[in-house]
Amino acid sequence: MTFVQSIQVKKHSIFALKISLPYLAVIISQLIWGINFIVAKLTLTIIPPMTLAFLRFFLASILFIPFVMVQKDSLKVNKKDILRFLLVGIFMITFNISLFFIGLTKTTVTSASIITLVIPILSVLTGWTFLKERIYMVNLVGIVIGLIGALFLLELPSIAIGNSVDYISVLGDILIFLSSVSFVIGATLARPLLKKYTTLTLTFVIFIIGSITFAVPAVVEYQQNPSWISHITFFSIVGVIYTVLLSSITAYFLFEWALEKIGIIKADLFQYIQPLIATTLGVILLGEDLHYSYIIGGILIGLGSYWGTLGKEKHKLHKAHKV
């Protein structure tokens, strides 16, 4: 090999590395969020839901401070936008995470991870219904298929024909679905803010709002059951650290960095890793069963999510505040 050929090979290798790193970052972020379903499920057996939510966003807010200080000029919030920031924080953080954590205590990781795939479908539906955005026929077909899949996961067909179902699990699935609806409402309200503020600024502010709104419920949980602290295990502490450092911080930055490099369409194709990881670990570690309704519902929601968002880039939302 000549010297020139050697240089060309090295340049090609460096170029290939630059191309592959963003994809690796996306995959790692999705793996973190997929595992987070298991971590949250197990941690919630020790730490009450509102307390876990408070710890997650309070600690994450503190860790975000050095990053936002670098862009402190962007932290200036117009008074006219304060109410919108508040509403985004309440829907995207407070309602979303509250419903998600409570729902996760009642249903399976498998079901919860698949149901959250309806978020981009609901986003397109919201934009079409309330914002009068253009929608294509393939999107409409995808929305219908995805929502039919959600009905299977909620076991409504079984209920309709009189089969016995676990109503506690159904309630959990409904709460997970409602948490997705809340996320979409918050994301829709956030769109005008993202035109004026950076994603980091928006995230930091709504994390602060989440911390404040979760503080009182966390105190109430302690007053109702102060003995939960005595049951804290090493794993529950690791669970809190995981949700803060990995799910809220690391995965967020990895995904947002990759987003800038490869674009939202390519990055979003990897979202299906998340339920695959969560479902696999749910079966292996938690002994969850794969009912036919999960399989049918998962396939329909997956197809619906892909077709429902085809050509609708703005509705392919990042996952930083979903779980």
Helices and strands as residue ranges (DSSP letters): H 3-43, H 49-70, G 72-75, G 79-81, H 82-89, I 90-95, H 96-104, H 109-115, G 116-118, H 119-130, H 137-153, H 156-160, H 167-194, H 199-224, G 226-231, H 234-241, I 242-250, H 251-262, H 264-268, G 269-272, H 273-286, H 292-308, G 313-315
